[in-house]
Each structure stands twice: as structure tokens, then as C-alpha cells.
């Protein structure tokens, strides 16, 4: 599967994920993207942004395969919430590398 318009298509996919306040982890089975059936995908604007050699059925099949995993992705961290109020120099030298390591450790779990 590929994104037809690159970053613009990725942004469109992200925009389709409904906002859920106080969510700390993104779980595939809870994001509600219109990719669970070919007719559902074809009726969605997302169909114009995804490419697959087997068209909608291929995208649905890829999604079903990906959804078998039991991985959740951290999308919120206390350190990240504090970052807007931190000086840029501190962010670049210390906090950003620390935040990336912390998020990576959470993904690995």
C-alpha cells in the first residue's frame, strides 16, 4: 500500500482518526478508520489517498493483517505536554532526546 499524495495523504488519514480526550495510547482496533471492508473504503475520501495494486480489497487485506498485532502506540507523555513552555535550547540538547527514548521504550513494551 502506498499514499497517493505522500504527506498530504498521510495527514488526511490522521485527520480521520477521531479525537478522544485523555487518550495516551493509539490502538488500531479503536481508531475507526474506514478500512474494514472494500465498500466502506470506496465510500470514504480515504480511497482517493491510498494506492494498492489490488485496489480497495488489497488495502482492506493489508489493514486486516496489520490489525492482528496487539501493539499500541504512545501518543501522549507528560514530558511532551510540558515542552511548549521550555526554552528551545533545553529542548534541543536534553529534553527532545529524552522524550524520544521514553517514547521508544513505551513502544517496545
N, C-alpha and C positions, 0 to 999 in steps of 0.2 A: 504494500500500500504506500502511496505517495501523496503528498499535499500538492494540489494543482498550483496554487499561488504562493507556495512557500510559507513565509512568516505570516502573511495575511490569512492564509487558510488555517494555520495553527491558532492564530488569535481568534478566528471565528469558532473553532472547536472549543476553545477555552471559554468564550463568551456564552456558549450553550450550556455550560455547567451551572446549575442553579446555585445561588448564594445560600449558604447555610451558616448562620451566625454561630460563633464559638466552635467551629469545626477545626480540629487540629490535624487531622489526617484525611487524605483523599482516598476513598475506596472505590474500585471500579464498579462494584455492584450497586453503588448508591449515587452515582453521578447522573444517571438517567439520559445518556446520550441516545439519539435515535438510530442506533446501530444493531438492534436486536433482531430485525427482520429486513429483508430486501424492500418490501413495500413501505415500511416505516422510513427507511433511509431515503428512498426515492421521493417521498413526500416532503422531505426536510431540505432546508437550504444547505445542509452539510453535504448533500450529494454532489453539489457543484464544486466542492473543495477537496474531495478525496478521489484518488485515482487508483484503480486496480485492474490488472489485465482481465480478471473475471467479473468486472464491474461490481454492482451492488452485492451480489452473492459472495464475491471474494472478500469484500470489506467486512461483511457480516461474519463470514467464516474466520477471518483474522481476528475480529473482535471477540468471538466466542472462544478462540484459542487463548487469547490474552487474558480473558476474564476467568480462566481456570486457575490462574495464580492467586495466591492468598496474600498479595503484597499490598500494603497501604503506603502512601507517600506523605511524609510530613509536610504540611503547608503553613504551619504556624509555630513560632517558637518565641519565648519571652524575650530572648536577646534580639531577635529580629524586630519585635514590637518596639523596643527601645531605640533602635537605630536612627530614626528620624531626628532625635534630639541630640545625637552625638556629633562631635566635631569630625569633619571629613578625614583629617589626618589620623585620628584614632581608629576610625572605621577601616581605612586602607591598611594600616600597619598591624592592627591586632584583632579587632572585632570581626571583620569580614572573614579572615581565615578561620577564626574560631567558630563562627556560625556555620561555615561550610563543613568543617569537621564534625560539628554536632549534628547537623542535618544528615550527613553521610552515615554517621553511626546509627541514627534512627532508622534510616532506610535499610541498613544491613540487618536490623533485628527482625 
